Amino acid sequence: QVQVVESGGGLVQPGGSLTLSCTAPGFAFKDYIMNWYRQPPGKERELVASIFFALDSANYADSVNGRFTVSKDDDKKTVYLQMNSLKPEDTAVYYCNLKNMRTFYNYWGQGTQVTVSS
């Protein structure tokens, strides 16, 4: 079974924090790049962060660099997006994406809504 499931979204005040989870138990992470995307209302989907498991490194979009951090738990087959100092412009549906480096297939989660508002 190959499934990607996000969770952890919700309503948070500006300046607050929120952690998103992406669980993918059917994946061998060493074969994938994991990406976090988001799509604000009425706008195009944008790449937020990427994690390269083989290198144990991550890249971040300029808009979130210094505020967002990705991490993983190998035992739980889960990756996380820790979001700090949230701004109203961070409001979006956030998606977890796994890209297979051999087949180039993309696997997507269903998305989780993050709303930053007073």
C-alpha positions as CSV (number, residue, x, y, z in Angstrom):
1,Q,0.0,0.0,0.0
2,V,1.4,3.4,-1.0
3,Q,-0.3,6.3,0.7
4,V,0.8,9.8,1.9
5,V,-1.2,11.4,4.7
6,E,-0.7,14.9,6.1
7,S,-2.0,16.1,9.4
8,G,-1.6,18.9,11.9
9,G,-3.2,21.8,10.2
10,G,-5.5,24.2,11.9
11,L,-6.0,27.8,13.0
12,V,-3.1,29.7,14.6
13,Q,-2.5,33.4,15.5
14,P,0.2,35.4,13.8
15,G,3.5,34.7,15.5
16,G,2.4,31.3,16.6
17,S,3.7,27.9,15.8
18,L,2.4,24.7,14.2
19,T,3.8,21.4,13.2
20,L,2.6,19.4,10.2
21,S,3.2,15.7,9.9
22,C,3.4,13.5,6.8
23,T,3.2,9.8,7.2
24,A,4.2,7.5,4.3
25,P,4.6,3.9,5.7
26,G,4.8,2.3,2.2
27,F,7.8,4.2,1.1
28,A,11.5,3.5,1.2
29,F,12.7,7.1,1.9
30,K,16.2,6.6,0.5
31,D,14.6,6.4,-3.0
32,Y,12.7,9.7,-2.7
33,I,13.0,13.4,-2.3
34,M,10.3,14.7,0.0
35,N,8.8,18.1,-0.7
36,W,6.4,20.3,1.2
37,Y,4.2,22.5,-1.1
38,R,1.5,24.9,-0.3
39,Q,-1.3,26.6,-2.2
40,P,-2.7,29.9,-0.8
41,P,-6.3,30.6,-1.7
42,G,-6.6,31.9,-5.3
43,K,-2.9,31.4,-6.0
44,E,-0.6,28.8,-7.6
45,R,1.0,26.0,-5.7
46,E,4.5,26.8,-4.5
47,L,7.4,24.8,-3.2
48,V,8.1,25.4,0.5
49,A,10.8,23.0,1.4
50,S,12.6,19.9,0.2
51,I,14.5,17.2,2.1
52,F,17.2,15.1,0.6
53,F,17.4,11.9,2.7
54,A,20.7,10.6,1.3
55,L,22.4,13.9,2.1
56,D,20.5,14.6,5.3
57,S,19.9,18.2,4.1
58,A,17.0,20.4,3.2
59,N,16.3,23.5,1.1
60,Y,13.7,26.2,2.0
61,A,11.9,28.8,0.0
62,D,13.1,32.4,0.8
63,S,9.7,33.2,2.2
64,V,10.0,30.6,5.0
65,N,13.7,30.3,5.4
66,G,14.6,30.7,9.1
67,R,11.1,30.1,10.2
68,F,10.3,26.6,8.9
69,T,12.3,23.4,9.7
70,V,11.9,19.9,8.3
71,S,12.8,16.8,10.1
72,K,12.0,13.1,10.1
73,D,11.4,10.1,12.3
74,D,12.5,6.9,10.6
75,D,10.8,4.5,13.0
76,K,7.4,6.2,12.5
77,K,8.0,6.7,8.7
78,T,7.0,10.3,9.3
79,V,8.4,13.7,8.2
80,Y,7.6,17.0,9.9
81,L,7.3,20.6,9.0
82,Q,7.9,22.8,12.1
83,M,6.5,26.2,11.3
84,N,7.4,29.1,13.6
85,S,6.7,32.9,13.6
86,L,3.7,32.3,11.3
87,K,2.3,35.1,9.2
88,P,-1.1,35.6,7.6
89,E,0.5,35.1,4.2
90,D,1.4,31.5,5.3
91,T,-2.3,30.7,5.1
92,A,-2.6,27.9,2.6
93,V,-3.4,24.2,2.0
94,Y,-0.1,22.4,2.7
95,Y,0.8,19.2,0.7
96,C,3.4,16.5,1.3
97,N,5.0,15.2,-1.9
98,L,7.3,12.3,-2.5
99,K,9.2,12.1,-5.8
100,N,10.7,8.8,-6.7
101,M,14.2,9.3,-8.1
102,R,14.1,6.2,-10.3
103,T,10.6,6.3,-11.8
104,F,10.0,10.1,-11.4
105,Y,6.5,9.3,-10.1
106,N,5.0,11.8,-7.7
107,Y,2.9,10.8,-4.7
108,W,0.7,13.4,-3.0
109,G,-1.1,13.7,0.3
110,Q,-4.6,15.0,0.5
111,G,-3.5,18.4,1.9
112,T,-4.1,20.0,5.3
113,Q,-5.4,23.5,5.8
114,V,-3.3,26.1,7.7
115,T,-4.9,29.4,8.6
116,V,-3.0,32.2,10.3
117,S,-5.4,34.8,11.5
118,S,-6.1,37.0,14.6
